[in-house]
Amino acid sequence: MDTIFEIDPTRKTPKYLQIVNSVTKAIKQGRVKKGDRVFSINEMSNEFLISRDTVQKAYELLEQEKILAAVKGKGFYINRTDLLNRFNVLLVFNKLSSYKKMIYDSFVKTLGSKGHVELKIHHSNIKVFEDIILTSLGEFDYYAVMPHFYSDTNKAVHILKQIPSDQLILLDKDLENAGNCAAIYQDFENDIVEAMETQTNAISNYEELIMVHPGSGYPTEIIYGFKKFCFQNNFKYKVLKKMSECETLKKNQLYVVIEEIDLANLIKCCRNQKLKIGKDIGIISYNDTPLKEILLEGISVISTDHHKMGETAARFILERRTEKLRNPFRFISRKSL
């Protein structure tokens, strides 16, 4: 029975809560049944070098919920296993955006009453990320994490390895050496190549392809994929870091734009220079939103399926799956191309 207890003195979670969480987790996972004996207060205290008062506090909480029952002269036993199968999930995003909201909404909707979700943001700051993870260890059944870091990947992997692999789900990006954990990820380089290949004929109407990629904050693999597509199809191309409102445009250019501020500035440039979008200038935006569906009668997009990502992550939890799965990516052709 001692194997059900996961007590780590280095965690910031109080030890009495670690005891409570260990018992409820074992019940949810079906590792114990009604009538199973657990350590007595003295046995717990001696085994894990915890004060008797700490163990007694934990057991009293478990008795209040009728999860444990004390039998005089014999010890403590599992009294009920009909706990509400409700998972506590920590959802950690790198930033807030309309795309992340789609993932969050789908994730929460799919979990429904079977999950309680707490959302935290690390802003690609490794120190913030470390604090979020280390202060939450042992407090959640699952950790769904977006590991977008661009200069501290090894440190991020080290932090993620503090989470049991069967409780960790990587979202949006997979990391090598992060352990045998679940992942729903984008293949940023190949996704853009395969999506744009479906529109080669339409794209060939333009003389030059220009990607506007801000650099920091977005995977560089997107640039690699864009260049690969252009090279394989013999398209003239270049990469810009930003689009200003006074950028001089030329007819027969096709822009692939990552950030919405650059998309707005590109549209302003077309308007000011009297260039018709979808004829003189082509536009492909990265990541779909409801607004892009109606803006200028439709902005063409290349986008992962954010709703699907959130849904799949939730199903991994509900179905206890630990596989790695590439999220669907698609090209949606509209009038801007």
Order of alpha helices (4+ residues) and beta strands (2+ residues): alpha-beta-alpha-alpha-beta-beta-beta-alpha-beta-alpha-beta-alpha-beta-beta-alpha-alpha-beta-alpha-beta-beta-alpha-beta-alpha-beta-alpha-beta-beta
